[in-house]
């Protein structure tokens, strides 16, 4: 029965597909040699033969035959009288070779060896999973949702390995239940308390990049290069692309005929609005493209401070800023410039700079409006109370009071 237990563990080890044969042989031999050392004090005169195909094990011990009464180490030497019990033809100076059976070690030793073997299997399994996923950081994986918790979701890959998708790495609109298929990118791999911890992400820019590589053959083949990706997960993303082949339109290739290529990506990202723009080293043009769909009148750059003052027609300001300020924020991250939006006053349009109202409106409230590109009275009045509350961090009562003050100026 003891022998069967050990072979069961061996079979469990043999079936572990991530372990190569030399490693398998080495670990099994180590376990058996440990048993030999405990029983005989040494294993240097023992040969351990493990057959990885059928689970057979052979252990052979060699001892030098000595004259009776002259054996100094029974683990390495055997006296002639004892040797002849095994083989009557043996003489002094010969080597006695005997086979050691597993049963001879005793049930307790075999159970201990089995436990050691199982332990080593688990350690190897964890190491292999860690190495496998450490090399896959930045790659897309697909798994099945196994359990959903408040702060994270447990996903199993096709081999049953555990992957963690934290709430912080999920798109706000993501909703998973047990059994759902989920696609994400391998974000981080750590070893905590000898256990591999694999974090996957759906919010990382690399996830969007890999989706583009899957959908756009020209990117996968290297004909189009993604220069930079910035995202507000689930809301908006900007992707700067470049082609070294003049015959290829990088933006058109990424979007596809009637949006066919980008549509699948948008659907995977829960309707995230994706702007694909042509990369250029011309900073003014790059900022102009980054603020799309807004049309810019002029730009003043300060390359030392990495700031850009952007002037637009009144009806373009809200487009440049975007819903929740996402457009201007992402344009800044994409270009590396801090962008300030200014409303270009129409010479026939009487307006008042919002700074003129510092006597009636607190400066921090004025700064909040300027933060979203509203630097004149009429630019604020052009939006509804609801829109202003949504875009700023101001209370509804505060917004109504400001509108009342501004309206009074034009009555």
Residue pairs with C-beta under 8 A, 6 or more apart in sequence:
1 107
2 102
2 103
2 106
2 107
2 110
2 111
3 102
3 103
3 110
5 110
5 111
5 114
6 102
6 110
6 113
6 114
6 117
7 55
8 114
9 114
9 117
9 118
9 121
10 28
10 55
10 57
10 117
11 55
12 118
12 121
13 19
13 24
13 27
13 28
13 117
13 121
14 24
14 52
14 55
16 121
16 124
16 125
18 125
18 128
18 129
18 132
19 124
19 128
21 52
23 124
24 52
25 50
25 52
27 117
27 120
27 121
27 124
28 50
28 52
28 117
29 48
29 50
30 120
31 113
31 116
31 117
31 120
32 48
32 50
32 57
32 59
32 113
33 43
33 46
33 48
34 113
34 116
35 105
35 109
35 110
35 113
36 42
36 43
36 46
36 48
36 59
36 61
36 100
37 43
38 109
39 105
39 109
40 46
40 61
40 75
41 75
42 75
42 76
44 76
45 61
45 62
45 63
45 75
45 76
46 59
46 60
46 61
46 62
46 100
47 58
47 59
47 60
47 62
48 57
48 58
48 59
49 57
49 58
49 59
49 60
50 56
50 57
51 57
51 58
57 102
58 99
59 99
59 100
59 101
59 102
60 97
60 98
60 99
60 100
61 97
61 98
61 99
61 100
62 95
62 96
62 97
63 75
63 76
63 77
63 78
63 83
63 95
63 96
63 98
64 76
64 77
64 78
64 93
64 94
64 95
64 96
65 77
65 78
65 79
65 80
65 83
65 90
65 91
65 92
65 93
65 94
65 95
65 96
66 77
66 78
66 79
66 80
66 92
67 79
67 80
67 92
68 79
68 80
68 81
69 79
70 79
71 77
71 78
71 79
78 96
80 90
80 91
80 92
83 90
83 94
83 96
84 90
86 96
86 98
87 96
90 96
102 110
105 113
123 194
126 191
126 194
126 195
126 196
129 161
129 196
129 198
130 189
130 191
130 196
133 161
133 186
133 189
133 196
133 198
134 189
136 186
137 186
137 187
137 188
137 189
138 185
138 186
138 206
138 210
139 185
139 186
139 210
140 183
140 184
140 185
140 186
140 207
140 210
140 211
140 214
141 157
141 163
141 183
141 184
141 185
141 186
141 200
142 157
142 158
142 181
142 182
142 183
143 155
143 156
143 157
143 158
143 163
143 181
143 182
143 184
143 200
144 155
144 156
144 179
144 180
144 181
144 182
145 153
145 154
145 155
145 176
145 177
145 178
145 179
145 180
145 181
145 182
146 154
146 155
146 156
146 162
146 178
147 153
147 154
147 178
148 154
148 176
148 177
148 178
150 167
151 166
151 167
152 164
152 165
152 166
152 167
153 164
153 165
153 167
153 170
153 176
153 182
154 162
154 163
154 164
154 165
155 162
155 163
155 164
155 165
155 182
155 184
155 200
156 162
156 163
157 163
161 198
162 198
163 184
163 198
163 199
163 200
164 197
164 198
164 199
164 200
165 176
165 182
165 184
165 199
165 200
165 201
165 202
166 199
168 203
169 184
169 187
169 199
169 200
169 201
169 202
169 203
169 204
170 202
170 203
171 202
171 203
171 233
171 234
171 269
171 270
171 272
172 233
172 234
172 270
173 234
173 270
173 271
174 202
174 234
174 270
176 182
182 202
183 202
183 268
184 200
184 201
184 202
184 207
185 200
185 201
185 202
185 204
185 206
185 207
185 210
186 198
186 199
186 200
187 199
187 200
187 201
187 204
187 206
188 198
188 199
189 196
189 197
189 198
189 199
190 196
190 197
190 199
191 197
201 207
202 233
202 269
203 231
203 233
205 229
205 230
205 231
208 229
208 231
208 237
208 239
208 265
208 269
208 274
209 226
209 229
211 264
211 265
211 268
211 269
212 219
212 226
212 239
212 254
212 265
213 219
213 220
214 220
215 256
215 261
215 262
215 264
215 265
216 224
216 253
216 254
216 256
216 261
218 224
218 243
218 248
218 250
218 253
219 225
219 226
219 241
219 254
223 243
223 244
223 245
223 248
224 241
224 242
224 243
224 248
224 250
224 253
224 254
225 241
225 242
225 243
225 244
226 239
226 240
226 241
227 240
227 241
227 242
227 279
228 239
228 240
228 279
228 334
229 237
229 238
229 239
229 240
230 237
230 238
230 330
230 333
230 334
231 237
231 238
231 272
231 330
232 324
232 326
232 329
232 330
233 269
233 272
234 269
234 270
234 271
234 272
235 272
235 273
235 323
235 324
235 326
236 272
236 273
236 274
236 275
236 322
236 326
236 327
236 330
237 269
237 272
237 273
237 274
237 275
237 330
238 274
238 275
238 277
238 290
238 330
238 331
238 333
238 334
239 254
239 274
239 275
239 276
239 277
240 277
240 278
240 279
240 286
240 290
240 334
241 250
241 251
241 254
241 276
241 277
241 278
241 279
242 250
242 278
242 279
243 249
243 250
243 253
250 276
250 278
251 276
251 277
251 278
253 261
254 261
254 262
254 276
255 261
255 262
255 276
256 262
256 263
262 274
262 276
265 274
266 272
266 273
266 274
275 292
277 289
277 290
277 292
278 289
279 286
280 286
280 289
283 301
283 303
283 308
283 335
283 337
284 299
284 301
286 335
287 296
287 299
287 308
287 310
287 331
287 335
287 337
287 339
288 296
288 299
290 330
290 331
290 334
290 335
291 310
291 320
291 327
291 328
291 331
291 339
293 319
294 312
294 316
294 317
294 319
294 320
294 327
295 312
295 313
295 316
296 310
296 311
296 312
296 316
296 320
297 311
297 312
297 313
297 344
298 310
298 311
298 344
299 308
299 309
299 310
299 311
300 308
300 309
300 311
301 307
301 308
301 309
301 337
302 308
302 309
305 338
306 336
306 337
306 338
307 337
307 338
307 339
307 340
308 335
308 337
308 338
308 339
308 340
309 340
309 342
310 320
310 339
310 340
310 341
310 342
311 342
311 343
311 344
312 320
312 341
312 342
312 343
312 344
313 343
313 344
314 343
314 344
314 346
314 349
314 378
314 379
314 382
317 341
317 343
317 373
317 374
317 379
318 373
318 382
318 383
319 327
320 327
320 328
320 331
320 341
320 373
321 327
321 328
321 341
321 372
321 373
321 391
322 328
323 391
324 390
324 391
325 371
325 372
325 391
328 339
328 341
328 373
331 339
332 338
332 339
340 373
341 373
342 373
342 375
343 373
343 374
343 375
343 376
343 379
345 351
345 376
349 378
351 376
351 377
351 378
351 379
352 376
352 377
352 378
352 409
353 375
353 376
353 377
354 361
354 366
354 369
354 370
354 374
354 375
354 376
354 377
354 379
354 380
355 366
355 375
356 377
357 366
357 377
357 405
357 406
357 409
358 366
360 405
361 402
361 405
365 394
365 398
365 402
368 392
368 393
368 394
369 375
369 380
369 392
369 402
371 392
372 391
372 392
373 379
374 380
374 383
377 406
377 409
377 410
378 410
380 388
380 402
380 403
380 406
381 403
381 406
381 407
381 410
383 391
385 396
385 399
385 400
385 403
388 394
388 399
388 403
389 395
389 396
389 399
392 399
394 402
